[in-house]
Amino acid sequence: MNSIIRMAAAAAFASSLLAQAVFAQGAGISGEVKKIDEGAGKITLKHGPAKSLGMDEPMTMVYRVKDPAMLKQVKVGEKVQFEAEEAASGYTVTKLQKAK
């Protein structure tokens, strides 16, 4: 039983590392934080093309954030990598981290 638990934990860990590597390798969108509105749960990002969202041109957009705690991790002027998805209510940032 212990070996099954260890194998499951190792698989979960490997999956987590793989997801982080994919995000770090450019699956995310490169951008710069232009404005943070914690009260509204929104962030304004200037970014290059966002192929995952069907955006072929660079632009500056206001995005909702999936988790308002993400807004505390970045500051205006910082370079970031992010992922977003389109919903009925607009575009929502689902992952956000400082660029390395």
Order of alpha helices (4+ residues) and beta strands (2+ residues): alpha-beta-beta-beta-beta-beta
